[in-house]
Amino acid sequence: MESKTYDVAIIGAGVVGLLVAYELSKFDLSIAIVEREAEPGFGVSKGHAGVIHVVQPPFNSLKSILAIYGNRLYDKVSRELKVDMVRLPALLVARSRAQLALIPVIYAILKLVYGVRGFKVSIVTGEELRLLEPNIEGYAAVMVEGYSVIDSFELIYRLLDECRARGVDLLFNTEARGFRFEDDIIVIETSRGSIKARYVVNSAGLDSDILASKTGGSERIKTFLGVMLVFDTLQVKSIVAPLPSLRPAKTKGGGIIPTVWGNTIWGPSFTIVASREDRGVRAEDIIDVIRRFKELVKIKGRLIKAYSGIRPSTINGDFSISYSPLTKRIINLVGIESPGLTAAPAIALIVAKMLRDAGLKLVATRRAPHRTIHALSTRAKLALNPSDISGYDGVVICPCMRVSLADIIEAIKRGASTLDGIIFRTKLGMGSCQGQHCIGRAIVILQKLTGASPRSLTKNTSGSWLVEELRVDRVEE
Ligand SMILES: Cc1cc2nc3c(=O)[nH]c(=O)nc-3n(C[C@H](O)[C@H](O)[C@H](O)COP(=O)(O)OP(=O)(O)OC[C@H]3O[C@@H](n4cnc5c(N)ncnc54)[C@H](O)[C@@H]3O)c2cc1C
């Protein structure tokens, strides 16, 4: 590795690390992102529900305060980065006449908690509910305004493109393992040699506690699995969930969530798991989610996928954002679980302030970033008339999500080196047939364009090999 000393090294290219880098790249600084995987967003950030939340319990926690702050920043972030985001309300629905009695109680509680924080709360009658959400079975609802759904894949890759355009060095396949100090310089020992920086931000997601402990941090992470189900149709226009029951429930939280590109997510569930690697989707988790939401939706469409993510929670359940006990030059972001996507823009501003308080000079850069021309968003692409498309744009590889050869070439040009790198950038294989027609062709295109040996291609993380042996000459193009 070169002996350059960066002003700031950020460990972790999840949504938090990328937003920190994006915020800092507005100043005259040299910045590196150190990421152990081949691409960004392969940690906690790939397995969430894409909701920009409002208030979170416990209501005076740091994560609730930052969720509110982050929620408000997202209009600017999505506009600046041209990421698809849709503002919508959440509806807590009474499913029986007996539950109608709960409506005024829940309304009063939510008005007290959400209303004072600027989020409008109202009661929706049965008739209004049928007009708002004709596909939902219910007698009435409490509505909370101010939520959003966002194309979080687009967010990750547009942040990556912008950071690159603003001169941030992206060091992938590089695992941070420990720290040494040379006077005012922090030397990060990595799997590929050492990296020097004056300041370090540890935003390593599930492993942030391990890195924090290398310089005296004592926070520990416990892990909760969340399973989400994807349906191939748009079932709702709002986020919909059943009214909280007064009896203890087996499942916790989650909702029926429309995606910006036109399908629906149910979940997430909430299960304690012992290991950070334990991402398996179990039958009982799927049954739990189905049991929770099935009575609410009339026409469901087809269940096409179940996926999971692991929430990295601190022992007290709140975000921990602090200087390392050894030095204010290292900031540890530990336990950034849900609503971390929502809070991320606010966390980025707080980190910038903490770095300034620790002595880093933040002078607005005069360097104009290279202009980044973003590919068409999935939503815009799905709205195109197929007869208006020509050239490689007209060579459709994934018919369900209308992903063309041109989209895949563009994704590879922008750094996709794994199958998920292509999938997350283009939504290839995310439609009804779940990749039956396109995944094989995408692997061949990836192999041909990158020149990588078939055996070295991975789905995402290192070791997730795709094929034992791929005979490109036998695949019909
Ligand atoms: C089931 C589920 C549903 C969720 N739903 C929502 C939601 O709807 N709304 C919301 O606001 N939030 C939600 N969240 C929370 C949100 O996903 C996370 O808070 C957020 O993605 C955390 O991002 P991050 O950048 O901190 O972590 P990550 O995305 O995990 O990024 C950390 C990165 O650090 C890298 N790394 C780790 N160790 C090292 C090392 N030693 N060296 C180099 N790199 C390293 C990892 O590879 C990873 O890429 C959900 C979470 C889960 C699990």
The ligand as a Tripos MOL2 file, in Angstrom:
@<TRIPOS>MOLECULE
LIG
   53    58     1     0     0
SMALL
NO_CHARGES

@<TRIPOS>ATOM
      1 C1        -33.7420   -6.6510    9.0860 C.3       1 LIG1
      2 C2        -33.3530   -5.2150    9.0930 C.ar      1 LIG1
      3 C3        -34.2490   -4.2530    8.6590 C.ar      1 LIG1
      4 C4        -33.9000   -2.9070    8.7210 C.ar      1 LIG1
      5 N1        -34.7760   -1.9670    8.2340 N.ar      1 LIG1
      6 C5        -34.4530   -0.6610    8.3110 C.ar      1 LIG1
      7 C6        -35.3380    0.3230    7.7940 C.ar      1 LIG1
      8 O1        -36.3700    0.0210    7.1950 O.2       1 LIG1
      9 N2        -35.0090    1.6200    7.9900 N.ar      1 LIG1
     10 C7        -33.8720    2.0060    8.6270 C.ar      1 LIG1
     11 O2        -33.6640    3.1940    8.8300 O.2       1 LIG1
     12 N3        -32.9670    1.0880    9.0540 N.ar      1 LIG1
     13 C8        -33.2240   -0.2260    8.8950 C.ar      1 LIG1
     14 N4        -32.3290   -1.1610    9.3080 N.ar      1 LIG1
     15 C9        -31.0310   -0.7150    9.8450 C.3       1 LIG1
     16 C10       -30.0250   -0.3720    8.7550 C.3       1 LIG1
     17 O3        -30.0100   -1.3660    7.7670 O.3       1 LIG1
     18 C11       -28.6270   -0.2670    9.3670 C.3       1 LIG1
     19 O4        -28.6870    0.5600   10.4940 O.3       1 LIG1
     20 C12       -27.6100    0.3110    8.3960 C.3       1 LIG1
     21 O5        -27.6380   -0.3710    7.1770 O.3       1 LIG1
     22 C13       -26.2240    0.2070    9.0220 C.3       1 LIG1
     23 O6        -25.2850    0.6590    8.0890 O.3       1 LIG1
     24 P1        -23.7500    0.6640    8.4490 P.3       1 LIG1
     25 O7        -23.0590    1.3810    7.3590 O.co2     1 LIG1
     26 O8        -23.5520    1.1130    9.8490 O.co2     1 LIG1
     27 O9        -23.3430   -0.8830    8.4940 O.3       1 LIG1
     28 P2        -22.9760   -1.8650    7.3020 P.3       1 LIG1
     29 O10       -23.8700   -1.7330    6.1530 O.co2     1 LIG1
     30 O11       -22.8340   -3.2210    7.9090 O.co2     1 LIG1
     31 O12       -21.5490   -1.3630    6.8330 O.3       1 LIG1
     32 C14       -20.3750   -1.7030    7.5240 C.3       1 LIG1
     33 C15       -19.3300   -2.1130    6.5000 C.3       1 LIG1
     34 O13       -18.1020   -2.3310    7.1900 O.3       1 LIG1
     35 C16       -17.4380   -3.4120    6.5890 C.3       1 LIG1
     36 N5        -16.4940   -3.9380    7.5860 N.ar      1 LIG1
     37 C17       -16.7830   -4.5970    8.7310 C.ar      1 LIG1
     38 N6        -15.6390   -4.8790    9.3990 N.ar      1 LIG1
     39 C18       -14.6220   -4.3860    8.6500 C.ar      1 LIG1
     40 C19       -13.2140   -4.3630    8.8100 C.ar      1 LIG1
     41 N7        -12.6300   -4.9170    9.8740 N.pl3     1 LIG1
     42 N8        -12.4680   -3.7770    7.8460 N.ar      1 LIG1
     43 C20       -13.0520   -3.2130    6.7530 C.ar      1 LIG1
     44 N9        -14.3860   -3.2080    6.5460 N.ar      1 LIG1
     45 C21       -15.1600   -3.7810    7.4940 C.ar      1 LIG1
     46 C22       -18.5590   -4.3720    6.2340 C.3       1 LIG1
     47 O14       -18.1630   -5.2610    5.2100 O.3       1 LIG1
     48 C23       -19.6650   -3.4250    5.8070 C.3       1 LIG1
     49 O15       -19.6610   -3.1980    4.4200 O.3       1 LIG1
     50 C24       -32.6350   -2.5140    9.2260 C.ar      1 LIG1
     51 C25       -31.7230   -3.4950    9.6120 C.ar      1 LIG1
     52 C26       -32.0600   -4.8310    9.5290 C.ar      1 LIG1
     53 C27       -31.0640   -5.8520    9.8910 C.3       1 LIG1
@<TRIPOS>BOND
     1     1     2 1
     2     2     3 ar
     3     2    52 ar
     4     3     4 ar
     5     4     5 ar
     6     4    50 ar
     7     5     6 ar
     8     6     7 ar
     9     6    13 1
    10     7     8 2
    11     7     9 ar
    12     9    10 ar
    13    10    11 2
    14    10    12 ar
    15    12    13 ar
    16    13    14 ar
    17    14    15 1
    18    14    50 ar
    19    15    16 1
    20    16    17 1
    21    16    18 1
    22    18    19 1
    23    18    20 1
    24    20    21 1
    25    20    22 1
    26    22    23 1
    27    23    24 1
    28    24    25 2
    29    24    26 1
    30    24    27 1
    31    27    28 1
    32    28    29 2
    33    28    30 1
    34    28    31 1
    35    31    32 1
    36    32    33 1
    37    33    34 1
    38    33    48 1
    39    34    35 1
    40    35    36 1
    41    35    46 1
    42    36    37 ar
    43    36    45 ar
    44    37    38 ar
    45    38    39 ar
    46    39    40 ar
    47    39    45 ar
    48    40    41 1
    49    40    42 ar
    50    42    43 ar
    51    43    44 ar
    52    44    45 ar
    53    46    47 1
    54    46    48 1
    55    48    49 1
    56    50    51 ar
    57    51    52 ar
    58    52    53 1
@<TRIPOS>SUBSTRUCTURE
     1 LIG1         1 GROUP 0 **** ****
